[in-house]
Amino acid sequence: MALRSHVIGTGMCVPDRVVTNADLTRWMDTSEEWIEQRTGILERRWIEPGQRPSDLAREASHAALAQAGLEVGDIDCILLATLSAEHDFPGTSFFLHEALDAGNVPCIDLRAQCSGFLYALQMADALIRSDVHRRVLVLGCEVHSTGLDVSTEGRDVTVIFGDGAGAVLLEASDEADGPGVLGVRVHAEGKHARRLWTEAPSSAASPRLTAEMIEKGRHFPFMDGRFVFKHAVTRMPEVLLETLDATGHALADVDLFLFHQANLRINEFVAQKLEIPAEKVLNNIQRYGNCSAAALPILLAEASRSGALEPGQLVSLTAFGSGFTWGSALLRWG
Ligand code: COA
């Protein structure tokens, strides 16, 4: 039995097209100041026509494989977290599988929205530690831009979201004290699902999408921003401390904190609440906006490449999102 799973490669991909706050002011009644002050976001990346989620996921996967010095044939399983499936049926991971030419290894789409990467990480870790698979490719991948209302009506949601993909390659490790996933805790509270959701299309309706639904904008995401904010700043510290406690670590032991990139103010609030010094928190929402399930693996890929994260360091990852879902993971980097 493998004692733990550890990250042997990370990768990311964002579209080349940069959408600035100034660009958004041309389509809706907003201002650069409002967006920057309320969210911290300066720009985000949106796909070009013809670009697909699986294109971004493929690039991120190749980058993770290259960093690990491995090839597609070395992967035993693909877990892809997303809330913006390339096609509702069958999802995104199968198109990534096709793009990677991944033989017949299993692939799974996982739905846990902005906490999706942590849910997928927990499952990959469990699959590896129970000897089901030796190497699992875990991704978060989102294309929000094609589903946003760029008129003033949708401004509270639309200014936040960006497109992107991030990947980590996990491998079995027998080293008891070596680098790896030390623990992951995830939670959900379905009674708040309608506070942050996209109502249509829905398989509870027949037909699933009507002209009336489109007219009423029910195919665009809805968010009760203040309610989400309030829950995020409560649940994130809670689950972060729970995960540290479960792994026998203290806040002061952690070298780097990576929070979900939903709103810079949420992350500042969480850091302040836990008295975490600003230099221990890394954010990139300023450049990418909120890429939901892709946010944490993109941030991790950047941290590992920029030198912000060094071998032997402890890194804590925490997220909150639609569902509601939330979770935290503690990793020893190496
Ligand atoms: N530009 C300009 N004004 C805007 C705007 C925009 N893009 N979006 C909303 N406003 C306006 C509102 O219409 C409202 O105007 P009013 O006071 O005249 O009614 C005012 O700004 C305040 O709106 P409110 O929604 O209360 O703002 P807020 O301070 O809560 O900030 C968010 C909005 C979305 C930035 C904030 O609620 C948030 O970040 N929530 C959590 C988001 C999140 O974590 N999402 C999770 C995704 S996983």
Residues whose N, C-alpha, C, O or C-beta is under 5 A from the ligand:
A	BS01	COA	D29 T30 S31 W34 R38 T39 C114 R155 D156 V159 G225 R226 V228 F229 A262 N263 F320 G321 S322
